[in-house]
Amino acid sequence: MENYSNREAIIMDKNVKVGDTVEVVYQLETPRGTKEEVARGVVDQISEESITISSDENYIFLAREKVKFIRAV
């Protein structure tokens, strides 16, 4: 069994699925430290390792350990 003691659980709306429009709050590493960012887009994929979101402007691939929570909008 994998040890998840150092990883925070992702808080996600129960009904979020591929194709839904969501807001994802995630941690971004910067030279000055870690800050929280919000990405808004359509869920392309949710897996054990990552979450992929696309929008008109960009395509975001997020490692699950960087994601704080996901909410449907």
N, C-alpha and C positions, 0 to 999 in steps of 0.2 A: 504494500500500500504506500502511495506517495505521501510525503510529509508536507502538509499545507500550512504548518504553524506560522510561517513567515509571510504568508500571502493573505491579503484581505479578500473577503468574499465580495463578489460583485453584486450590488443591489440592482435588480432589473425588474421592470414591470412584468408580471407573470405572462401576459399575452403577447409580448414582443416576439415577432418572428420575421423571417426573411421577407422583404418587400415592404415592411412597415417604415414609416418616417419616424425617426427618433432623434433625441438629443443624447449625446454621450459626453459625460464629464470624465476627463482623463488627466493623468499627470504628464507634464512635459518637462524634460530635463533641459535646463538652460545653463549657460556659464555662471549665472548668479544663483543657481539652485533649482529646486523643483517648483513649478507653478501649475495651477489647474487651468485647463482649457476646456471649451465646449465645442463639440463638433455636431452639426446638424445635417442629416442626410437620410438616405434609404439604406436599410440593412441588406447587404449583398450576401453575407455569410456570417454565421456564428458557429465557432467550433470550440473545442476544449482549450486550444492554444491562442486563438485570436478572434477578432471581430473586424469585419470589413464593411465600411460605410462609404457610399458614393453620393455626391451632390453635383450640382451644375458646375461648380468651380473646381472641385478636386475629388480625389479618391484617397481614403484614409485606411491604413492597415494598422490596427492597434493590438499589441500583445495584451492578453487578458490581465496580466498583473499591473498594467498601467491604467486600466479602466476603474473608475470609482463607482459610477452607476450609469444606468441606461433607463431613459423614460420615453414612452411613446408620446408623440405630439400630434 
